[in-house]
Structures are given as structure tokens and as C-alpha cells.
């Protein structure tokens, strides 16, 4: 029997990406203090975006309840998909494999819109193979 809630935290690779982004930001920031250049400013801004993305992924987590999957991301509303909405689950990506859920959205009257499909991309998590097997079993019901 499934526990009340299962929690999956983000994968450690996001911490390495954060560290790389921080090192790039320091390097390009130092370069900008020495001599202003538009190319250094551009890459400094890219490194700040990389830092923001990796922080968001680090602080995100996936929760599984008896009837749904919940993606909790900082500064955003939680995204929930009931298992009855799932169409398919797949693992995508080479460097950073993530799970992609394809599901039918709910209408205002709480019925499923079977003519439409939405997707939800989950961050890479610890025990991702276990989560994938669980979601594949639940989507085939």
C-alpha cells in the first residue's frame, strides 16, 4: 500500500549547474568591472539566468499522493495532475533526463477535456526510475 505522500527531491546535478553558473557570473562580473563590453554583459546575464533556473530546480520537489502527482516549485502555484488524467509518461533528455507527463486537462465542470492534451515537465529527481515505473503503472490503468 502506498504511504500517504511520497516526496521526491531534485537531483544533485542541479547543484553542480548552480556552481558552474556562479563561477561564470563571478568571472564575467569581474571582467565587467575591469572593462565594460557588451559580450561580457550578455554572458553575465546568461549566467544569472542559469543560476535562477538551477535554484528553481533545486527548490522544486515532486509529491505523489494516492490519486495525483504534485509539482511544487518556488514562486509558482503548485501544479497537480490526477492519475485519471494521465495519457502517457516518458523520460526525455540526455544530459538532464526529465519526466514529461502528457495529460488531459480538466474542464470547469471537473470532467476531462478528451480533445485536448497538456504536458508537464518534472525536474530530474532522486529515484527517478522508481518514479517513472510508478507513473507508468498508474497511467496504464
C-alpha positions in Angstrom: 0.0 0.0 0.0 1.2 3.5 -0.8 2.2 5.8 2.0 0.1 9.0 2.4 2.6 11.1 0.4 5.8 10.2 -1.3 8.4 13.0 -1.8 11.0 13.2 -4.5 13.6 15.9 -4.2 15.6 17.3 -7.1 18.7 15.6 -8.4 22.1 16.7 -7.2 23.2 17.7 -10.7 21.3 21.0 -10.3 23.8 21.9 -7.6 26.7 21.4 -10.0 24.9 23.5 -12.6 24.4 26.2 -9.9 28.1 26.1 -9.0 29.0 26.5 -12.7 26.6 29.4 -13.1 28.1 31.1 -10.0 31.6 30.7 -11.3 30.6 32.1 -14.7 28.8 35.0 -13.1 31.9 35.8 -11.0 34.2 35.6 -14.0 32.1 37.7 -16.2 31.2 40.1 -13.4 35.0 40.6 -12.8 35.5 41.1 -16.5 32.8 43.8 -16.5 34.4 45.7 -13.6 37.7 45.7 -15.4 36.4 46.8 -18.8 32.8 47.1 -19.9 31.9 45.0 -23.0 28.6 44.1 -24.4 29.6 40.4 -25.0 30.7 40.1 -21.3 27.4 41.7 -20.2 25.4 39.2 -22.4 27.2 36.2 -20.9 26.9 37.6 -17.4 23.1 37.9 -17.9 23.1 34.3 -19.3 24.9 33.1 -16.2 22.4 34.9 -13.9 19.6 33.1 -15.8 21.3 29.8 -15.4 21.6 30.5 -11.6 17.9 31.3 -11.4 16.9 28.2 -13.3 19.1 25.9 -11.3 17.9 27.4 -8.0 14.3 26.9 -9.1 15.0 23.3 -9.9 16.9 22.7 -6.6 14.0 24.1 -4.6 11.3 22.2 -6.6 10.0 18.8 -5.5 7.6 16.2 -6.7 4.9 14.7 -4.4 2.8 11.6 -5.1 -0.5 11.1 -3.3 -3.0 8.3 -3.6 -4.7 10.0 -6.6 -2.4 12.6 -8.0 1.1 14.0 -8.7 2.0 17.4 -7.5 4.9 19.6 -8.6 5.9 22.2 -6.0 8.0 25.0 -7.4 9.1 28.1 -5.6 7.3 31.4 -6.6 4.7 29.5 -8.6 1.5 27.8 -7.8 1.6 24.1 -7.4 0.8 22.1 -10.5 -1.4 19.0 -9.9 -2.3 16.2 -12.3 -4.6 13.4 -11.2 -3.7 9.9 -12.3 -7.0 9.6 -14.1 -5.9 12.5 -16.3 -2.6 10.8 -17.4 -2.2 9.8 -21.1 1.5 8.9 -21.0 4.7 9.4 -19.2 8.2 9.5 -20.8 11.7 10.2 -19.9 13.4 12.8 -22.2 16.8 14.4 -22.4 20.4 13.1 -22.5 22.4 15.4 -20.2 19.5 16.1 -17.8 16.8 13.4 -18.3 13.5 14.6 -17.0 10.0 13.1 -16.9 7.3 14.5 -19.2 3.7 13.9 -18.4 1.1 14.1 -21.1 -2.4 14.5 -19.7 -6.0 15.6 -20.4 -6.8 18.9 -18.7 -9.9 19.3 -16.5 -12.8 21.4 -17.6 -14.7 23.8 -15.4 -17.3 21.1 -14.6 -14.5 18.8 -13.4 -14.8 16.5 -16.4 -11.8 15.7 -18.6 -11.3 17.5 -21.9 -10.5 14.5 -24.0 -10.0 16.5 -27.2 -7.0 18.4 -25.7 -3.7 17.4 -24.1 -1.3 19.3 -22.0 2.2 18.5 -20.8 4.0 18.9 -17.5 7.8 18.5 -17.3 9.1 17.4 -13.9 12.6 18.2 -12.8 15.1 15.4 -12.6 14.7 13.8 -9.2 16.5 11.2 -7.0 15.0 7.7 -7.6 13.7 8.8 -11.0 13.5 5.2 -12.3 11.2 4.3 -9.4 9.0 7.4 -10.0 8.9 6.6 -13.8 7.8 3.0 -13.1 5.1 4.2 -10.6 3.7 6.8 -13.1 3.8 4.3 -16.0 1.8 1.8 -13.9 -0.7 4.5 -12.9 -1.1 5.9 -16.5 -1.9 2.4 -17.9 -4.9 1.9 -15.6 
